[in-house]
Amino acid sequence: MSKARKVSEALLDQLEKVREEAFKKYPQRIVVAFDILAESLIKIERILEISEGLEKATGLSGKGIKRLCGNWLYVFGSEAVSLYRLKPVQSVTYLRADDVIRLANDTMKIKIGNNKITLIYRGYEIELNVSKIDDIVTKADLIKSLAPYISDLLDSLLYRLILCGKASGIQI
């Protein structure tokens, strides 16, 4: 998942440039949406960092499935690398061909890659082009309304992956 981290880092760099411009032009109620997205990308980077450590700890290369920490499955395929939690259902997937990262639980999905962040809440999809400030500004209210669900997904994944990493003996 080291390539996945590069995708999220590049997206965060782009967002930071647009965010600086937004601070100068727009009121605080709009800029909050940029903060939510930046904070989310930082959490995603941390999730991917821990996932990379778990990937190294499994010792799998090529294709295969490895069970971790009781409820986690690490799935290595030719097209994707995925971490699945069985209860509650959660996943982190890196699609190699598309350079896209997907994080999901039962209500919220986040896809990042190709200069875009896609937020999917119970089937309702919001696509944000990170390099276009107006795209985020026009959808700021939607981003703010989804913030609790985004935070719940990312915080829950992060917490559970930290616990799994510690149990696996990974330096966190």
DAMO-V371598 format. One record per residue. N is the residue number from 1. RES is the residue in one small letter. D_LAST is the distance of its C-alpha to the last C-alpha in Angstrom with 2 decimals. Layout:
BEGIN
N | RES | D_LAST
N | RES | D_LAST
END
This chain:
BEGIN
1 | m | 16.30
2 | s | 16.10
3 | k | 19.56
4 | a | 18.59
5 | r | 16.25
6 | k | 19.36
7 | v | 21.41
8 | s | 19.37
9 | e | 19.19
10 | a | 22.96
11 | l | 23.70
12 | l | 21.90
13 | d | 23.91
14 | q | 27.06
15 | l | 26.42
16 | e | 25.90
17 | k | 29.29
18 | v | 31.02
19 | r | 29.39
20 | e | 30.85
21 | e | 34.22
22 | a | 33.95
23 | f | 33.38
24 | k | 36.69
25 | k | 38.70
26 | y | 37.72
27 | p | 37.58
28 | q | 34.46
29 | r | 34.94
30 | i | 34.49
31 | v | 31.67
32 | v | 29.51
33 | a | 29.26
34 | f | 27.78
35 | d | 25.20
36 | i | 24.28
37 | l | 23.89
38 | a | 21.88
39 | e | 19.45
40 | s | 19.23
41 | l | 18.58
42 | i | 15.71
43 | k | 14.12
44 | i | 15.13
45 | e | 13.47
46 | r | 10.04
47 | i | 11.11
48 | l | 12.28
49 | e | 9.28
50 | i | 7.44
51 | s | 11.02
52 | e | 11.45
53 | g | 8.84
54 | l | 10.73
55 | e | 13.87
56 | k | 13.49
57 | a | 12.78
58 | t | 15.95
59 | g | 18.14
60 | l | 20.42
61 | s | 22.34
62 | g | 25.28
63 | k | 26.12
64 | g | 25.03
65 | i | 23.30
66 | k | 20.63
67 | r | 19.86
68 | l | 16.35
69 | c | 15.54
70 | g | 19.19
71 | n | 19.61
72 | w | 17.78
73 | l | 19.69
74 | y | 18.57
75 | v | 21.81
76 | f | 22.59
77 | g | 25.96
78 | s | 28.09
79 | e | 27.81
80 | a | 24.43
81 | v | 20.94
82 | s | 20.03
83 | l | 17.68
84 | y | 19.90
85 | r | 19.48
86 | l | 22.84
87 | k | 23.19
88 | p | 22.99
89 | v | 23.41
90 | q | 20.64
91 | s | 19.95
92 | v | 18.19
93 | t | 20.59
94 | y | 21.10
95 | l | 24.83
96 | r | 25.33
97 | a | 29.02
98 | d | 28.81
99 | d | 25.50
100 | v | 24.72
101 | i | 21.60
102 | r | 22.39
103 | l | 20.48
104 | a | 22.61
105 | n | 23.44
106 | d | 26.97
107 | t | 28.16
108 | m | 26.18
109 | k | 25.38
110 | i | 24.00
111 | k | 24.88
112 | i | 24.04
113 | g | 25.63
114 | n | 28.94
115 | n | 28.87
116 | k | 28.83
117 | i | 26.88
118 | t | 28.51
119 | l | 28.09
120 | i | 29.74
121 | y | 30.48
122 | r | 32.60
123 | g | 34.25
124 | y | 34.92
125 | e | 33.52
126 | i | 32.95
127 | e | 32.43
128 | l | 31.46
129 | n | 32.12
130 | v | 29.65
131 | s | 32.05
132 | k | 34.89
133 | i | 34.79
134 | d | 37.65
135 | d | 35.91
136 | i | 33.17
137 | v | 35.75
138 | t | 38.03
139 | k | 35.29
140 | a | 33.67
141 | d | 35.04
142 | l | 33.73
143 | i | 30.23
144 | k | 30.40
145 | s | 31.75
146 | l | 28.92
147 | a | 26.18
148 | p | 25.62
149 | y | 25.29
150 | i | 22.95
151 | s | 20.72
152 | d | 21.00
153 | l | 20.01
154 | l | 16.96
155 | d | 15.72
156 | s | 16.41
157 | l | 14.67
158 | l | 11.48
159 | y | 11.69
160 | r | 12.62
161 | l | 10.10
162 | i | 7.20
163 | l | 9.64
164 | c | 10.41
165 | g | 7.11
166 | k | 7.04
167 | a | 10.71
168 | s | 10.52
169 | g | 8.79
170 | i | 6.03
171 | q | 3.82
172 | i | 0.00
END
